Structure formats: structure tokens, C-alpha cells
Amino acid sequence: DDEYYIENDDFYDDCYDDYDDYDDDDEYYIEDDEDDDDEDDEDEDDDYGGNPYKDFSSFFECDNNLNCDAAGLLDVMKAPCLMSGGVLYSVDFDLTCQAGDNQEMWNATNLPLCLGRSCDVNGKVDDAYHYCAPTDETLNFEYNIEQVESMVTDECFYEGALISEEAGTGDPGYIWEYIEDADDYLYDTICTFSYDTSSNLNEVCDFEPLHRRFKGACEAEGGKLYQYSHSFSVTTDEGNMEFVSSLDIPLCVASSCDAETIFESVVTGLWEFYLDGDFGNNVYSNYTLDSYNPILEVDTSPTPMPTEYVYTCEEDTERIGLFSKGVGYIYKDFSSLIECDDVSCDNSGVLEEFMVPCQFRGGVMYSVNIDSNCIDKVFEEKNIPVCLGPSCSVSEWIDKILLQLDDPETCSYESNVEEMELTFSDECHDDFGTLSEAAGYGDPRHVFEYMSNGFLYDTVCSIATDIVNGTFETFETCDFESMIEVFQGPCEEEGGLMYTYTYALELN
């Protein structure tokens, strides 16, 4: 279907790349490999909260003659195979191996085989289920393959696969990656922990504050943002009980998908696979999809920062990426902006250049003058740009600098400091802190971070070359018009106004 086919070679891997994706992506691929080292075993703990060594024995029915029916496992594999981008097949086979004087006969039905969409299933069946040892003689190997009907239509699958991370993707597991990749502040804002009178741990995570992060982008991409809640319990190997409730989890559902199927079949099936069963050290049980419904409105009011996350000066400065003499391209040559003579240097040009980037990073800009009175020389350093985190004391910073410089036997130092006025108003400056990532933060750099994905970059930008006056030149043109709708909805919902601008530059 050309409407959903992306003509980009990087998007469609061959079968081996597709198959390798399962091995690399521990969220979906489960394999008990006894040769894995401890580091690999640790990596295989997947993001969905499960464990790669789940006991699937209850999903098989086998007799003493190695006749097995895996219909139960085939059923629970439907959702995780679909969400990994795979195609699920049902395999029946008969196999007879001659090992010396002994014959071993295997008969199995409804074995699940989840493959990448570009794979030749016949070749993979031989790899997966031909159990005869290399030294054995294969007397018989016959199999039958049937593709299992997908839980969703192809249109729904491809639309869901194209939902971007800005919209939360169409993957129920992405939201957990999102909060794990963020700092502890986000996790601690969403989740709370308590113990009941029986010392059982209760974990409650409320994802409602993240709705505004994804709603605008989801709708701009043609989807509808839903919220769902689920719960389950865990019995640890020490016999302790944990009760987990996740409330109002956001999920962007493609317009061609049926919400009832997505939540009651796909989401429920996926989480039952990862959050229900015996995982060795822990037993997960009682998984329940409690509710699901579309998100009609979002709360756009800013979330106050808890008092325990008021940073120290060092943490504050490191957090927003500031440096004592400016921000941004720390290796840029600023010498042309500094005017010096034998007795002084004036840094006014550097100070002016640092004003805006300092404020965009949430810093406070200061101008510092230091007079050095030494036995052999008197020197004045004027308008030194100092960008500090808002929790910092500039006087303490100057004292530390002077302490490093001071040589009481040969020099004495005097200093004065001036806090620079904001380039834009206090109200405008404060508003930057309330704009979400979905709205672009109000930061001109964010759109370039957003399009750093290779496929999106190739869609937005084109490159041409030419020889001009005997010089080989490259011309790069990027047109962001297609991305306006991604940010405009969230921007306006959060009280902003979306603008576009155009610029050009030359790089030698």
C-alpha cells in the first residue's frame, strides 16, 4: 500500500537485519542462552518489568512420547510479536532422528515463530526446529506453516509504526523508556511508594502530568491520545508482596486502529506476557486492565518543583550547562571581541554575545571587573562575562576566583560586579520554563534536536554541490514547513503563538 510504504532503504532492513533486531531488542525477544555471561544476562532484563527467563511450561501440553501442543504459547505470543514489528507463524512438524541404534521422534503443533516481515519463513523453520544433532541422520522432517491472523489491520499497524517519539509512539512500552531516560525528578514526580501494615510495598505511578507532553503531537500526526490504567502484584523470592498500580498511562492510537482491540487485546496481551507469570525470583500475578478512555483535555498549568529539588550552585550550574566565562561553543575563538592594551582588557563584546544563550539556559548574566595591583604591574580586566545558575551567589564565586589568584606578597585585587538586565522581560523569561518539549520549549535549537533522526533529516533537508568560480561548494537547504503542525497544537494549547523564521549562513 503506497500510502503507508516509506521509500527509504534505511527503513526496510533485509531479513537478517530484521532478525538481528529481535536479538538486540530485549524488550521483545526472549531467549534462554546458557552461554551468556553475567553482563548479557543483566542486559536482558527488559524495559517492561519482566525477566527473560519466564517459565512457559504451563503453556505446553506434552506426553511422554515428545508429542507437544503449544497452542497456549502461540496465543500469548501474538501481542509481543506484533509490537516488535514481527509476523507470527504457527508451525507443525514431525521429526525423526537416528542416533546410532536409537531413534528419536518429535511431533509438535502450534509452535510460535515470530519473524521480521522481510524474512523467508521456510528457511527459518529449518533453522529453528530441525533438532537432529549434526552427527545424527535425519530420517524424516516434515512441517506445515500458517501465518497467524494479526490482531490489527495492516493499515493500523503501519500507521502505528510511524507515530513519532514526540507523540509517544504507538508502543505501550515507550512511556517507561521515556521516564527512565529522564532524570530522577520526573520519576519521583510520577511515582510514590508506601508500605501497608503488613509491610507490603505499594507503588502508585500517575502519568497524568505527561499528558500535555504527548497530546498535541499525537493529534498533529493524526492520532488520538488515550489514557489507560492497570495493576498487578509481585511475590518476591523472600515472600514479600508488592502491589503496583499505574494510572492514566498515555498512549497515542492511530486513527485507523480500533481502540477496543488495541487496549483489550494488544495492550492487555503485551503486559500479560511481561507482567504475569513465574519469572524465577519473582512471581507476577493478577494483571488487570482497569480502564481506558480518550484524553479530551490536558492541564497546562506548570508543575511546581518539590523543595528537595532546589539545586546547590554547583548542581544548578552543571545542570543547565553553564561555564564561568560563558556558555555554548566553549572552543569558539572570542579573541576578536576582546580589546586589550598594556594596562587593561575590555570583554564587552564577549559579554554581549553571551547574554542571550545564558538566559536561554536559565542562567543569570553578570559583568565582573577585577583590578590587579601587583609590584611590577597594574592591570584591569573589565566586563568579564559570568553566567551562573540562579541559585548561585556571584560574590561567593568571585571570592573563590580571587582566592586562586591572590598572592599577598606581590599583588592585591579589587572587584566589582553588576547583574545584567534581561534581554527580554521577566514575564517572558519565566514563561520559557513552562513551555513543554512538545511545544518546542520556546528554544530555537530544539527543532534541530528533534530532526536529528536520520529519516526525518532526509525528509526536511536536501544537499546539492556545484563549482563556483573554481571552488567546490555545497549548498544545504532545509524546509521545516512539514514540521509546523507537530509543534503548533501544543504551542497554542500552552498559550503560545507559533512563528516561523528563515535564516542563511556561510561556512568556510
N, C-alpha and C positions, 0 to 999 in steps of 0.2 A: 504494500500500500504506500504509494509515493508520498502521501500526506504525512506519514509518520516515519518514513525512511530518511535517515540522515546521511547525506552523501559526503562522508568524511571517513577516509580509510582508517584513521586512528580510532574511530568509534567502534568499528566492527573488527574484532580480532579474529584470527583463524582459530580452528578448534583447539589447538594445543595451548594458545594463549588463553582462550576461554576456560579450558580445563584447569590451567595453572591458577587462574583467578580463584577457583574454589579452594585450592590448596593454600593460597596466600591469605584468603579472607576468612579468618577464624570465626566471623560472625555467623557464617552459614555452613561451612564444610566441617564435618565431624569424622575424624579418622583416628582409630586407636593404633598408633605406631609405637611399638615397644622399643624401637631403636632411637626414638627422640631423646635428646639429652634434657636435663632439667630445665634449661633455659627455654627450649622449644615447648616443653610441657607447660611452663608458666605462660608463654605467649598464647597457648591455645585456649586459655580461659577467655571466653568470648564476651563481647560487649553487652549481650542480652542478659547476663547474670547467671548463665548456666555453666556447664562443665563439659568438656569434650568426651568424658567417659560416662555418660549416662547409660544406665542398664536398660537395654532394649529387649531383654529376653522375654518379657511378658507380651511382646508384640508378635512373637513367632509361635506357631503350633507345629511341633515336630514329633515324629515317632522314633522308635529305636532303629529304624532302617534308613535313617537320613532322608526321610520324606518330610519336607517342610513347606508350610504355607505362611507367607509373610504379608498377608493382606492387611494386618493391623499396622505394620510399619509403613506399608505403601500409603495408607491413609494419612498417617501423621507427617509424612514427608511432603505432602502437597504444598503446604504454605511455605516452609523454609526453602524448598526448591524454587518456587515461584518468585519469592522475594530476593533470591540470589541471582535472578535473571535466567534461570535454567529451565529446561524442559524435562518433565518427569516421564519415565517409561516404566512399564510393568514387564518383567522378564520371567518366563517359564523355561526351565531347561532340564534335560536328562543328561547325566554324565556318568560314564563308566571308565574307570582307570584300572589298568593291570599293573600291579606292583609285584613283580616276581610271581609267586604262586597265588597271590591274593588279588581279589577283585574288590574294588570299592565302587559302589553305585550311589549317586546323588540324584535326588529329584526335588526340585523346588518350584513353587508357583508364587506369583505376585511379588517377586523381588523388585524393590525400587532401584532405579538407576537414574540419577539426576545429572544431566549433561548440559554443557554450553550449547547455545542454539545453533552454532555452526558445526557441531560435531556429527560424524558419521556413527550412528548408534550401533550398527552391526560390528564395526571394528572394536568398539569399546566393550561390547558384551563378551567378546572373546578374551579381552584383557582382564575383565573383572571377574568372570565366573568359570574360567577354564582352570579347575583346581588341580589337575593332574600334575605331579612333580615332573621336572624335566627328564628324569630317568625312567618315568613310567610310560607305559604305552596307553594311548587314548583309544579305547575300543569304540566308544560312542560319545558324541557330543552334539546334541540337537537342542535348539532353543527357538522360542517364539517371542516376538516383541510387539507390544502395543503401546502407543502413546496414550498417556492418561489425560483425560479431558481437563483443561485448565480451569481453575476456579474463576477466572475473569476472562473477558473477551480480549482478543489481540489489541483492539483499539484502546481499551482500558490499560492494558499492560504497557504499551508503548507511550501513551500519554503520561502514565505514572512514572515511567523511567526517565522522562525528560524534565520532570519537576526539579528545579534547581535547589541548591542548599539554602539560598536566600529565602525560599518558600518552605523550607523544612524537608524537602524531598518527599517522595511518596512512601518512604521506608519507616515503619514504626520504630526501628532501632536507632534512627539518626538522632533523635532528641537526646538520647543518652550519650552519644558521642559528643554532642554539642555542649552539654553541661560538664562532661569530663574534660573536654579541651579548654573550657573556660577556667577562670581562677576559682579558688575555694569560696570566694564571696558569693558567687552565683549559686553554687551547690548548697551552701549554708542558708541562703535566702529561700530556696525552694523546699529543702528537706529539714524535717525536725525528728528528733529521736527521744524516746522516753521509755521507762520501764514500768510495768504494772506491779501489783502487789505480789505476783508470783515470779517476779524477776524476768518476765518475758519482755523481749525488746519489741517496741512498736516503732516502725518507721513510716512516716507520712510525708509524701512529696506532693506539693501542689504546684502545678505548672502554669497556673493562670497568669502569672506575671510575664510569661513568654508569649502569650497570645499575640500581643501587638508587634512582637518581633517578626512573626511569620504571616499575619493575616493579609496585609496589603500586597506583599509579594506573591502569595498564593493566588489571590484573586486576579492580580495582574497577569498571571500565567494561565488564567482560565480555570483554575481550580476553586474548590470551596474548602475552607478551613473548618475542620471538626475538632471536637474535644471528646475524649473518652476516659473512663476511669476503670481501673482493675485492681485486684487484690489477690494475694496468695500468702501462704505460710511456709516457713522453713523449719525443719528439725535438724539441728546440728549433730555432729557425731558425739558431742558431750551431753546430748539430751536436752539442750536448751531450745526454746521456741522463739521464733521471730515472726512477727506479723507485719506484712508490707502492704501499704496502700498507696497507689499512685493516682492522683486526682487531676482531672482536666488536662490530660496529655494532648497537645496539639498534633494534628495530622492533616496534611494537605491531600485532599481526594480529587483526582482528575474528574473533569466534567462528564466523561463518558463512562465512569465507573458507577456501579450501584453501591450505595453506602451500606446497605444491609449486608450485601455479600462481603464487602471489604472488612467490616468490623466483626460480623458474626462467623465468618468463615476464615478469611485471611488473617486478620489480627489475632483472633482467638486461637486459630490453628498454630500460628507462629509462636505465640507466647506459651501455649500448652507444650509445644515441643521443647522450649528452652526453660520453662519455669514450672514444670510439673513432672515429677518422676524421681527416681533414685539416682543421685549423682555421686555416689561413693561416700564422701564425707558428709554431705548434706542431702536431705530428702525434701524436695519441693512438692507441695500438695495444695489442693483446694484453689487452683487458679480459677478466677471468676471475672468475666467481663461485666462490670457493674452497670455501665451506662455509656451511651454515645449520642451526641447531637451536634448540629452545626453551631458555630460561633457567630452570632449575629452582630455583637458589638464588643469592643475592647476598651479597657481602661487605659487612657493615655496619660494619666497623671504620673509624675515622676515617682520612683520608688526611693524612699529615704534610705540612706546608708546607715546601717547599725553603728552604734558608737564604737564597737570593738574593731571596726574597720577604718577608724581615723588613723592615718598613717603617721609615722615619725617622719622627720625631714628627709632622712636618708632613703627610707622606703618610698616616700612621696616622689622624690626627685628621680629615683631609679624607675618607679612605676610609669611615669609619663615620659621617660627617655630624655631627660634634660642633662645638660653639661654646664659646668661652672662658667664657661665662656661661650655659651651659645648652644644652639640646637641644630638638628638637620644634618647636612653633609659635613661631618666633622673634619674631613680631609680637604675640604674646599680651600683654595688659596685666597685668603682675605687681605693679603698684604697691600693690594692696590687701594683698599678702603681705609688704610691707616696712614695718617700724616705724621711724620716724625722729623725732629731736628735734634740738635745736640743736647737739649735740656728737657724735651718733652715728646710724648706721643699722644695723638688725639685719635680715639677709636670711634668717633661719631658715626662714620659710615658703616662700621660693623654693627654698632648699636641699632641703627635704623633698620638694617637688613634683618636683624634678629627679632624685631618687635612682633611681627605677625606670627611667624612659626612658633614663637614662645607661647603666645596667647592661645593659639590653636591647640597646643598640647596641654592647656590648662595651667600653664605656669604664670609666674609674676616676674615682670621685667624690671631690673634695676640698672641704674648708671652709677658706677663707682669711680671715685678719684683717689689715687694714692700718691702722696708726696714722699719721696725718698731723700733723706738728708744724710748723706754719708761724708766721711772725712775727705775723700778725693773727688766726690761728685754729688751734685744735687739734680734730681730728676723727677719729673711729674708725669704720671700715667693718667690720662684723662678719659672719661666716658667709657670705662671698661664695661662691656655688656655682661650682666649676670642674670641668668634665668633660673629661678628656683621654684620648687614645688610650693603650693600655697600654704603648707604647714610649716615652712622653714622660717627661721629668723635670719634676716640678712646680716644683722650685726654680729651674730654668732659665727656666720660664715666668714665675715671679714676678719674677725678675731683669729679664726683658725688659719687663714691665709697669712696674716701678719705674723703669727707665731712661727710659721715656717720661714718667713723672710728675715725676721728680726735678728740682728747681730748688734747687741747693745754697745759693744766696744767700738764699732765703726759706723753704725747707721742708726737713725731713728726714723719712724714712719708716722705719718698722719693720714687719715682717710675721712672721706665724707661720702654719703650715699643718697641717692634720690630715686624714689619709686616712679617709674614712668607711667604716664596716663595710657589708658586702654585705647587701642586703635579704633575700637567700636565701643558702643555703650555698655554699661554694666548689665543692663537687661538683656541685650543681645549676647553678651559674653556668657551669661548664666544659662541662656536658652540652649547654647550648644550642648550643654551637659544633659539635656532632656531628650534630644533627638536620638532615635534608635538607629541601630545598624541597618534595619530595613528601610529607613528613610535616608540613609547615606551619611548619617552623623552630622550633616552640615559641613563636612570636611571635603575639600576638593580632591584629596588624594584617594578617597575611598573607592571611587568608581574604577580606578586603575587596579586596586587590590581585588575588587570584585571580578574584573575581567581577566585576572591572571590565569584562569583556566584556559588551557591551550585552545580548545574548540571554540570557546566564546571569543577569544582574541582573534582567531582566524575569521570569525564572522564579522567582527567590527572593523578590523584593520586590514589594509592592503599595502603591499610594498612593491615599488617599481624602481628600476635603475636606468640611468642614462649617462651619456658622456657629454658634459657641458664645458666648453672651452678647453677641451683636452683633459678634463678632470672627471674621474668616475664618481658619480653622485647617486645617492639612494634617497628616494622620496617615500616617506611613510604617511599614509592618510588613515585616520581613524574616525569613523562616523558613529556617534553614540545614539542616534535617534531611536534605534530599536530598543534601547535600554531605558528610555524615559518612563515608559509605563511601569517598569519594575519598581521605581522609587516614588513616582508621583502620588500613588494612592496612599502609602504610609506617610509621606511628607505632609499631605493635606490633612490626613486624619490626626496628625500630631500638631496641627496648627501652623504648618509652614506653607511656603509658596515655592513651587518648583520653577527654577530658571534653567536656561541653557546658555552656554558661552562657548566661544571659539577662540583658539589661540594658535600661534605658529612660533617655531623656534628653529634655530640652525645650530647643528652640532659639528664642530671641526675636530 
